């Protein structure tokens, strides 16, 4: 039997970066050793911890992240297959950008955890299989399409690859309640989407049951909306563009036709309003294109195109303090 493994000490938490009033720094010295032991025969021992250390470890990181990302370079609304594909391509191509993903659900991934009718395999039409190869997701080749043995294999892989990137942060269980709109310096009399209005999802769902619970804001020169087709929080940006007068009416998603739907979504991925790029199935509601059902290649390819559109906007704009000024 292999001997139990004993580990040395780990550094204590660094001091909180946020300002503190009347709080004395009581961080312990970090040059000692802790009585820890990895022994699965009844003598497993953890390093000691104070409950407050757990709270502070989370709080300081999360709220420092919120502070730092109040001005982002790109905000992606929705962490489904299109949003995550967009985030991966954008972050790897432009590691200098601060990319912030806002996801309303606790679990990122949207509808990409399963295939059709709660079945597990994921179908991806070529040439979108190249993105699977880039991520390292194995698949079976069926000629014009490939099959990933479980949709969650793709989703968990792209999610882990995205979250491992140093320039990406994800705020899940967070809803976008509105869009920030400012006068567009490029279009006399025009309006430009310049950020998002956020709140905890549980707060957003309970505005009718409590008194006023105001939101927070994040500004960015480019917003990418990937909220999916109509649903409880789907097609959010498309519907908000209509209600704020930047879009006359929704196109409304048409019936299923895979051969028309997938190229329409990819080729239609674009800046639908100044400052707002739309990707994935939200476009079917915006444009009135067909639904595609349980095939996911267009989600990946549309996300990649959205990332390229964002790069083009950033490279052709003059940006000051997170605002496009020319």
C-alpha positions in Angstrom: 0.0 0.0 0.0 1.3 3.4 -0.9 2.2 5.7 2.0 -0.2 8.6 2.8 0.9 11.8 1.2 1.5 14.9 3.5 1.5 18.3 1.9 3.1 21.5 3.0 1.2 24.7 3.7 -0.6 26.8 1.2 -0.4 30.6 1.2 -3.1 32.4 3.1 -5.5 34.6 1.2 -4.0 37.9 0.0 -5.4 41.1 1.6 -8.7 42.2 0.2 -8.2 44.7 -2.6 -11.5 46.5 -1.9 -11.3 49.3 0.6 -11.9 48.4 4.3 -13.0 50.7 7.1 -12.1 49.8 10.7 -10.9 46.3 9.9 -7.6 45.1 11.2 -5.5 42.8 9.0 -5.2 39.6 10.9 -3.7 37.4 8.1 -1.6 34.6 9.7 2.0 33.9 8.8 2.4 31.5 5.8 5.7 29.9 6.5 4.5 27.1 8.7 3.1 23.7 7.9 -0.4 22.3 8.4 -1.3 18.9 9.7 -2.9 17.6 6.5 -2.9 14.0 5.2 -4.4 12.3 2.1 -5.3 8.9 3.6 -8.4 7.2 2.4 -8.2 4.5 5.1 -9.9 6.6 7.8 -7.3 9.3 8.6 -7.9 12.0 5.9 -7.1 15.4 7.4 -7.8 18.8 5.9 -5.8 22.0 6.6 -7.6 24.1 9.2 -9.9 27.0 8.0 -12.1 29.7 9.5 -15.5 30.1 8.0 -14.8 33.8 7.4 -11.9 32.9 5.2 -14.2 31.0 2.9 -16.5 34.0 2.6 -13.6 36.5 2.1 -12.0 34.2 -0.5 -15.1 34.3 -2.6 -16.2 37.9 -1.9 -12.9 39.6 -2.7 -12.5 37.8 -6.0 -16.0 38.2 -7.2 -16.4 41.9 -6.3 -12.9 42.8 -7.6 -13.9 41.1 -10.8 -17.1 43.1 -10.9 -15.2 46.3 -10.2 -12.6 45.6 -13.0 -15.2 44.5 -15.5 -17.6 47.5 -15.0 -15.8 48.6 -18.2 -15.3 45.7 -20.5 -14.1 45.5 -24.1 -16.8 43.0 -25.2 -19.9 41.7 -23.3 -21.5 38.5 -24.5 -25.1 37.9 -23.4 -25.7 34.2 -23.1 -23.4 31.3 -22.6 -25.0 28.8 -24.9 -23.2 27.0 -27.7 -23.1 30.2 -29.8 -22.0 32.5 -27.0 -19.3 30.1 -25.8 -18.0 29.5 -29.3 -17.8 33.2 -29.8 -16.0 33.8 -26.5 -13.4 31.1 -27.3 -12.6 32.4 -30.7 -12.6 36.0 -29.6 -10.5 35.5 -26.5 -7.9 33.3 -28.3 -7.6 35.6 -31.3 -7.4 38.8 -29.1 -6.0 37.9 -25.7 -5.7 41.6 -24.9 -9.5 42.0 -24.8 -11.5 42.0 -21.6 -14.4 39.6 -22.4 -17.3 39.4 -20.0 -20.0 36.7 -20.4 -23.4 37.2 -18.7 -25.5 34.1 -18.3 -29.0 34.1 -16.7 -29.0 30.4 -15.7 -27.0 28.8 -13.0 -25.6 26.3 -15.4 -24.0 27.7 -18.6 -24.4 25.8 -21.8 -28.0 26.7 -22.9 -29.6 23.9 -24.9 -26.3 22.2 -25.8 -26.2 19.7 -22.9 -28.4 17.3 -25.0 -29.2 16.6 -28.6 -32.8 16.4 -29.8 -35.7 15.2 -27.7 -33.5 14.7 -24.6 -31.3 12.3 -26.5 -27.5 12.6 -25.8 -25.7 12.5 -29.2 -24.9 15.9 -30.9 -25.0 16.2 -34.7 -22.7 18.8 -36.3 -22.7 19.4 -40.1 -19.5 19.9 -41.9 -17.4 22.1 -42.1 -18.2 23.1 -38.5 -16.5 19.9 -37.3 -13.3 21.8 -37.7 -14.1 23.7 -34.5 -14.6 20.4 -32.7 -11.1 19.4 -33.9 -9.7 22.7 -32.7 -11.2 22.1 -29.2 -10.1 18.4 -29.2 -13.6 17.0 -29.0 -13.7 13.5 -30.5 -16.5 12.5 -32.9 -17.7 9.9 -35.4 -17.6 10.9 -39.1 -20.8 10.2 -41.0 -19.8 11.8 -44.3 -21.7 15.1 -44.5 -21.9 15.4 -40.7 -20.2 14.2 -37.6 -21.6 12.9 -34.3 -20.3 13.7 -30.8 -21.2 10.8 -28.5 -22.7 13.2 -25.9 -23.6 16.8 -26.4 -22.2 17.5 -22.9 -18.8 16.4 -24.1 -18.7 19.4 -26.4 -20.4 21.8 -24.0 -18.2 20.9 -21.0 -15.0 21.1 -23.2 -15.7 24.5 -24.7 -16.9 25.8 -21.3 -13.7 24.7 -19.6 -11.5 26.0 -22.4 -13.2 29.4 -22.2 -13.1 29.7 -18.5 -9.4 28.8 -18.5 -8.6 31.8 -20.6 -7.2 34.7 -18.5 -9.1 37.4 -20.3 -12.6 35.9 -19.9 -14.9 36.1 -16.9 -18.3 34.5 -16.6 -21.1 35.9 -14.4 -23.8 33.2 -14.3 -27.1 33.4 -12.4 -27.0 37.0 -13.7 -29.6 38.4 -16.0 -29.4 41.2 -18.5 -32.5 43.3 -17.8 -31.9 46.1 -20.3 -29.4 47.6 -22.8 -27.5 50.9 -22.3 -28.2 53.2 -25.2 -26.3 56.4 -26.0 -26.2 58.9 -28.9 -24.1 57.4 -31.7 -21.1 59.7 -32.5 -20.9 58.2 -36.0 -24.6 58.8 -36.9 -26.2 62.2 -36.4 -29.4 61.6 -34.4 -28.6 57.9 -34.2 -28.5 55.6 -31.1 -25.8 53.1 -30.1 -25.9 50.2 -27.7 -23.1 50.8 -25.3 -23.5 48.3 -22.4 -25.9 46.1 -20.4 -28.0 46.5 -17.4 -27.6 43.5 -15.0 -29.2 42.0 -12.0 -29.1 38.7 -10.2 -31.5 36.4 -12.1 -33.5 35.6 -8.9 -34.0 39.4 -8.4 -35.0 39.9 -12.1 -37.6 37.2 -11.7 -39.1 38.8 -8.6 -39.6 42.4 -9.6 -43.3 42.0 -9.3 -43.1 40.5 -5.8 -40.9 43.0 -4.1 -40.4 46.8 -3.9 -37.9 48.4 -6.3 -34.6 46.5 -6.6 -32.3 48.5 -8.9 -29.8 46.9 -11.2 -26.1 47.3 -12.0 -24.4 48.3 -15.3 -21.5 47.2 -17.4 -20.4 49.3 -20.3 -18.5 48.1 -23.4 -18.0 49.3 -27.0 -19.3 46.0 -28.4 -22.2 43.9 -27.1 -22.8 40.4 -28.5 -26.3 38.9 -27.9 -26.6 35.2 -28.0 -29.8 34.6 -25.9 -31.4 32.0 -28.2 -34.9 31.8 -29.7 -37.9 32.9 -27.8 -38.4 31.6 -24.3 -38.5 32.8 -20.7 -35.4 34.9 -21.3 -34.7 34.0 -25.0 -34.5 36.6 -27.8 -34.1 39.2 -25.1 -32.1 41.8 -27.2 -34.2 41.3 -30.3 -37.4 42.0 -28.3 -35.8 44.9 -26.5 -34.7 46.5 -29.8 -38.4 46.5 -30.9 -39.7 48.0 -27.6 -37.1 50.7 -27.7 -37.8 51.6 -31.3 -34.5 50.4 -32.9 -36.3 47.6 -34.7 -39.7 47.9 -36.3 -40.9 44.4 -35.5 -39.6 40.9 -34.8 -39.2 38.7 -37.9 -40.3 35.7 -35.8 -38.8 32.3 -36.2 -40.1 30.2 -39.2 -40.7 26.5 -39.3 -37.9 23.9 -39.3 -35.7 23.6 -42.4 -32.2 22.5 -41.6 -30.8 23.2 -45.1 -32.1 26.8 -45.1 -31.7 27.5 -41.4 -28.0 26.9 -40.7 -26.5 29.0 -43.5 -29.0 31.7 -42.8 -27.9 32.0 -39.2 -24.2 31.9 -40.0 -24.3 34.3 -43.0 -26.8 36.6 -41.2 -24.6 37.0 -38.1 -23.8 40.7 -38.0 -24.1 44.0 -36.2 -27.9 44.4 -36.2 -27.9 47.7 -34.4 -24.9 50.0 -33.8 -22.9 48.4 -31.0 -25.0 45.2 -30.9 -23.9 42.0 -32.7 -26.4 39.2 -32.8 -25.5 35.5 -33.1 -27.1 32.1 -32.8 -30.8 31.3 -32.7 -31.7 34.8 -31.5 -31.2 35.8 -35.1 -34.1 33.6 -36.2 -36.4 35.7 -34.2 -34.8 39.0 -35.3 -34.7 38.1 -39.0 -37.6 35.6 -39.4 -35.4 32.7 -40.5 -36.1 29.0 -40.2 -35.3 27.0 -37.1 -32.8 24.1 -37.5 -33.7 21.8 -34.6 -31.1 19.3 -33.3 -28.0 20.2 -35.3 -25.4 22.5 -33.8 -22.9 23.4 -36.5 -24.5 26.8 -37.2 -24.2 27.7 -33.5 -20.5 27.2 -33.5 -19.9 28.9 -36.8 -22.2 31.8 -36.0 -20.3 32.3 -32.7 -17.0 32.4 -34.6 -18.4 34.9 -37.1 -19.7 37.1 -34.3 -16.2 37.2 -32.8 -14.8 38.3 -36.1 -17.4 41.0 -36.5 -16.5 42.2 -33.0 -12.8 42.4 -33.8 -13.6 44.3 -37.0 -15.6 46.9 -35.0 -12.9 47.3 -32.4 -10.1 47.6 -35.0 -12.0 50.3 -37.0 -13.2 52.4 -34.1 -11.7 55.0 -31.8 -12.3 53.9 -28.3 -11.8 56.0 -25.1 -12.7 54.7 -21.7 -14.7 51.9 -23.1 -16.7 54.2 -25.4 -16.7 54.5 -29.2 -16.1 58.1 -29.9 -15.4 58.0 -33.6 
